Amino acid sequence: MKKLVLSALAVTVAMGTTSANEDTEWSGLDSELKALSSSLNFGDGLSIGGYLEATYDTDTEAWGTSRNRVTASGSSGDFGYNVSLQGSEDADAYLTFNKNGIDWTMGTFRRPTTSNHLEDEGDMHFLDRNGLGASGAEVGAGRVNGLMASGSVDKRSAWRIHIDNDGLLTGRFEYDVMTGEGTNLSVAYSVGETFAIGNWAEAHLSNGDFSLSATMGDDDSGGGDSASVYVASYQINDTMALGLRQTDHDDGADATMDAALTCDCGGARWTFQQNDDDDLLVGCIVGF
């Protein structure tokens, strides 16, 4: 593994865990950009919000922009809606409603696969996705047209089933094994009928300021089923955290190790990420 310049980093990388119990706190490591932003509210429930990230790449010595999105969302009667007006990734455009105790989502949005694939760009702590749970056009959390049903069996479990325009099914199932003030453990399994997704098992463990995450399965890039990503993170204080990520795409290449330090300060999140190829990236993301 190439030398990681940790001293140059200045913010936190948490693993972006997902849990069936929305009240569960994962040691504060998955602080959302929503806490940094405010929405503009118009009339009956319509709000416009988003985020913009400015970046610098020390390898290419280039300034630029990375994650960015402008959205409009709200509700009308029993229906909710969300539309991407602009974004660095594919656009969302979907309706939500509840029927017979089941939540339904209809339109263009992401398949329910791995937690990192599902995480919003503005909530990520690394500057890039690990790429597992998606290939081809869906790398980077590409959206597809379809219908999704979701719900929960009890407060500790949740499920989502998605069907796309080609009739291909994708399902995700989550379960909170342990929740509380001490050790928290959540597991998830996703299965995809399309080769671009693969099948994945996940585990997210946290205790105090420490968190560990493991995702293992098949990303169809190497013909095997041993692709994986492991993330360890430590919350240094209320605003800063450190994360390490090892990724293996099972494509014949060596596994890569990346490190990131993030800081939520002054209404923005700064991220300093050292990649395995000695490329140091700096990002500053602000919500509005």
N, C-alpha and C positions, 0 to 999 in steps of 0.2 A: 504493500500500500504506500502510495506516495505520501510525502510529508504533508500534514495538515496544518495550515497556519492558523491555529486556534486563537492566537493572540490578536489577530486582525478582526476577529468576529465580534459582533455586538448585539445580538438579539436571540430569541428562543425558537427552537424547533421542537415542537411537540408532534405527536404522531397523528393528530387529527382523529381521535377515536370516535366511534359511534357506539351508541348503547340503546337497548330497547327501552330503558328507563330514562326519560329525558331529564329527570330530576337528579340523576347521578352526576357527581362532580368528579372528574378525573384529575385530582390534585391540582386543579387550576391550569393545567398545561395546554388545554385546548381553548384558551381565551379567544373569543371571536372578534373579528373586525367590527362587528355590530356595536360593540362597546365603545368603539372609537368614532362612530359616525352617528348622524341623525338624518332622518328622512324628511323630505318636504311633503307635507300633507295637503291634499287638495280635495275639498268637498267630502263626499261620503266614502271614506275609506281608501281613496286613491292616493298612493304615495309614490314618489320618484326618489330613487337613491342609487348608490353605486360606490365605486372606488377606483383609484388610479395609482399605479406604481411606477415610479421612476427608477431606472437601474443604471449601473456602471459595471462593465466587464473589464477587469484588469488585464486579461490576456489579449483581447483585441483592442483595448484602450478606447472603447466605444460607449457612448451614452445612449440611452434609449428608454422605451417604456415596455412594461411587461404585462402583468395582470391588470385588466381594466374592464369595467362593465357599468352600464347604465340600465336600470330596470324600472319598470312601472308595474305596480301590483296593487291589488285591492280586492273588493268583494262587491257582489250585487245579489242581494237576497241570500239564497242558500249556496251560491257559487262563488268561488274565489278565482282569481286569475293572476298570471305572472307573464310578463313579456319583456324580453331583452331588447332594448333599443340599440345597443351597441355592446361589443365585448371582444376580448382577446381570444375567447373560445367560441364555439358554435352557439347560436342563439337559442334561448328558451322561449317557448310560447305554449302555455298549457292552462287548462281549467281544472279546478278541484271541487269536489262535492262529496257528500256522505249519503249513502243509500243502503238501507237495511243493515246499519251498523258497520259498514265497510267504507273506508276512505278510497275514493277513486281519483286518479289523475289521468287526464286525456289531452294529448297534443304532442309537442316535441320537447323531450327532456332526456335525462341520462338513465340508462338501464341500472337496476339495483344490483351492482356487483360489489367490488371491494370498497372499503371505507375511503381509501385515498381517491379512487375513481369518482366517488360520489361527493367528495368534499368540494365546497364552493371555492373558487379561485381566491376570493378575498379572505377566506378563513385558513388558508394553507400557511404552514410555518416554514417549510422549505420553499425555495423559489420555483421548484418544478415538481411534477408528479413522478412517482416511481415507475409508471408505465405498465405495471402489472394489472391484470383484469381488463385489458383493452389492447387491441392491436389494429393495424390498418387504419382506417378512417376514425376509429374510436380512441386512438391514443390522445391523451390530453382531455379525456372526458367528453368526447364527441357525443352529440345528442342524436336521438333517433325518434321517429314517429311511432306512437303506440298508445296503449292503454295499460294502466297499472292499478291493481287492487292491493290494498295494504290494511293491516290491522294488528291486533295483539290478542294473545290468548289470556294473558294476565299482565300484571304490571312489570313482569320481568322478561317477557318474551315478545317478539314482534316478527312479522313476516311481510314480504312484498313479492308479488308475482306480476311480471310484465310480459305482454305480447306485442310484437312489432308488426309492421306492414306485411312482412313475409311469413307471418304466423309462427315465428321463432319465440320460444319461451325463455325467460330468465327469472330466477327466483333467488331471494335472499332471506335467510332466517337468522335471527339474533336471540341470544339468551344471556341474561345477567346471572352468572353463577353466584357471585358475592357482591353485595353493595353495602355501603355504610361509611363510617368515619375512618376506618382503617384500610384494609386491603380490599381492592375492587377487582373483579375479574369478569370480563365479558367475552363471549365467543360468538362466532358467526360463520355461516357457511353459505356460499353462493354457487349456483349451478347455471351454466349457460348452454343453450341448445345450439348457439352459433359458435363457430371456431374462433371468432374474433374475441371472445370473452373468456372461455375456459371455466374450470371449476376451482374454487378457492376455499381454504379454511383459514380463519383468523382467530387470534387470541390477543386481548388487550388487558394488561395487568398494571395496576398502580398501587403504590403505598407511600403516602406522604408526598415528598417532592420528587420521587423517582417513578418512572413509567417505562414499561417495556411493551413492545408490540411485535407480533410475528404474523406474516401472511405467506402462505405456502400453497402451491398448486401448479397449474399448467397454463402457460401463456402461449403455447403452440408455436413458439419461435425456434425451439430446438428439437422438437419431436418427442421430448420426454415430459415428465410431470414433476420436475424438481425445481421449478422457478420459485424464488422466495425473496422477501424483503424483511429485514429486522431493523427496528428502531428503538434506541434507548435515549431517554431524555431526563434532564434534571432541572428543576425549577430553582434557579439561583436565588432569586428574591421575588418581590411582587411584580416586577417589570421585566426581569431578564431570565432567560433559560437557554440551555445548551442541548443540542440533539446530535446523535450519530446515526447514520443510516447505511446499512449494507444491502446492496441489491444484486441479485443474480438472475439474469433472464434466461438461463439454460440455453444459451445460443452458442456455446463453445468459447465465449470470451470470459476473462476473469471477472469475478465479482468486483463491484466497485464500492468504495467507502466514501461517503460525503459527511461533512460536519457543518453545522449552522449555529449561529448565536443570534438571538433576536431580542429586541427591546421595544416594549410598548411604552412610548414616552412622548409627551407633548402633542397628543392627538394623532400620532402616526406610529406605525410599526416599522422599525429598521431591522433588516435581515442581512447578515454577513455570512455568506455560504462559501466554504472551501470544498471544491469538488475533487474527485480522485485524480484528475488530470492536472492538478495544481492551478486550476482556474478559480480565481477569487471573484465572486459576484457580490455586488452590493445593491440592495433594493430598499426603497422607502415607499410604503403604501399608505394612502390616506383615504378614509371613507367620507362620503357626503350624503 
